[in-house]
Amino acid sequence: MEISPEINKRIDDVLDRNKIHEIAIMIMAAFIFLLGLGALFFGIYTNQVLIVAPSTLITACLYWPIGRISKMRKENIALAAIPSLIAALPPDEAARELIKLLDKLA
């Protein structure tokens, strides 16, 4: 069973879009980290606890971008594996594996 070029193109397009989103999220994470770190140092330097606590919360917001990057990378690996998976299996097994993979991505 051979994968059509249209399917490969669609997968490549999704991977390209995910790469753009991944870069944007990494920039956001860097901004959150620098903002939190700057506020933390400023709060320590000026000895103001009211600045130190919120800066810690701002830095804690890194949980979301890091989790999103991890999820995107797993999706990219799954999408990259689809063509070789489908080509190597008989049609009925390929369909079952594809359904499992799509359920994980959804």
Phi and psi in degrees as a GROMACS rama.xvg file:
@    title "Ramachandran Plot"
@    xaxis  label "Phi"
@    yaxis  label "Psi"
@TYPE xy
-109.101  142.937  GLU-2
-84.9865  133.374  ILE-3
-71.9272  151.554  SER-4
-61.5427  -28.0342  PRO-5
-65.2685  -40.0269  GLU-6
-66.3011  -44.459  ILE-7
-60.9259  -38.1463  ASN-8
-64.8927  -43.25  LYS-9
-63.5036  -41.6514  ARG-10
-63.8005  -43.3007  ILE-11
-62.599  -38.4071  ASP-12
-62.9582  -43.0173  ASP-13
-64.4261  -41.7707  VAL-14
-63.6622  -38.2364  LEU-15
-65.0999  -43.7039  ASP-16
-63.4421  -40.9693  ARG-17
-62.7179  -35.7677  ASN-18
-63.4603  -42.1126  LYS-19
-63.0523  -44.1244  ILE-20
-65.8861  -37.9801  HIS-21
-62.3227  -42.9635  GLU-22
-64.5806  -42.6553  ILE-23
-61.7744  -41.7301  ALA-24
-68.2605  -36.9003  ILE-25
-64.9308  -38.3638  MET-26
-64.8662  -42.8988  ILE-27
-61.2816  -42.4287  MET-28
-63.5523  -41.3908  ALA-29
-63.7587  -41.0917  ALA-30
-63.3852  -44.6661  PHE-31
-61.4367  -42.9985  ILE-32
-62.9665  -47.3046  PHE-33
-65.1323  -39.6352  LEU-34
-62.8161  -47.5816  LEU-35
-63.8727  -42.3211  GLY-36
-66.3787  -41.9409  LEU-37
-62.9524  -43.3902  GLY-38
-66.2415  -38.2608  ALA-39
-62.1846  -48.8764  LEU-40
-63.4413  -40.0227  PHE-41
-63.3055  -43.1249  PHE-42
-64.0276  -39.3954  GLY-43
-68.7923  -43.2892  ILE-44
-62.4187  -41.8044  TYR-45
-90.4846  -0.737832  THR-46
57.7408  46.8028  ASN-47
-118.22  109.309  GLN-48
-65.2389  -29.3756  VAL-49
-66.2823  -15.0351  LEU-50
-97.8164  -34.0234  ILE-51
-65.4783  -45.0382  VAL-52
-62.9244  -49.7238  ALA-53
-63.6855  -32.4595  PRO-54
-66.2486  -33.9248  SER-55
-65.55  -39.8084  THR-56
-66.3051  -38.617  LEU-57
-62.0551  -43.9003  ILE-58
-66.3112  -31.572  THR-59
-65.7092  -20.2433  ALA-60
-68.0168  -5.94253  CYS-61
-67.6676  -16.3767  LEU-62
-56.711  -44.7633  TYR-63
-63.9315  -52.5166  TRP-64
-63.6441  -36.6405  PRO-65
-67.7171  -40.889  ILE-66
-63.7639  -38.8974  GLY-67
-67.7821  -40.538  ARG-68
-62.6894  -42.8184  ILE-69
-61.2748  -44.169  SER-70
-63.7485  -42.0299  LYS-71
-63.8169  -39.3619  MET-72
-65.7156  -39.4489  ARG-73
-63.4039  -41.534  LYS-74
-62.9997  -41.0025  GLU-75
-63.0706  -40.9589  ASN-76
-63.8041  -43.6967  ILE-77
-62.871  -44.0047  ALA-78
-66.084  -36.6173  LEU-79
-69.5098  -27.1237  ALA-80
-83.6529  -18.0148  ALA-81
-55.5566  -50.9771  ILE-82
-59.7336  -44.5756  PRO-83
-70.5883  -33.451  SER-84
-64.1338  -48.0133  LEU-85
-67.1402  -38.6819  ILE-86
-69.1555  -28.9106  ALA-87
-87.7535  -15.101  ALA-88
-108.106  156.611  LEU-89
-64.1436  155.903  PRO-90
-53.8709  -43.1973  PRO-91
-69.4893  -39.1931  ASP-92
-68.029  -39.0327  GLU-93
-61.0691  -40.3431  ALA-94
-64.3555  -42.7275  ALA-95
-63.7277  -45.1216  ARG-96
-65.2993  -37.6862  GLU-97
-65.4437  -39.6441  LEU-98
-63.6616  -43.7045  ILE-99
-59.9759  -44.7815  LYS-100
-64.3502  -42.5222  LEU-101
-66.8421  -34.1674  LEU-102
-63.8002  -38.5249  ASP-103
-68.2359  -33.5185  LYS-104
-76.7619  -25.2962  LEU-105
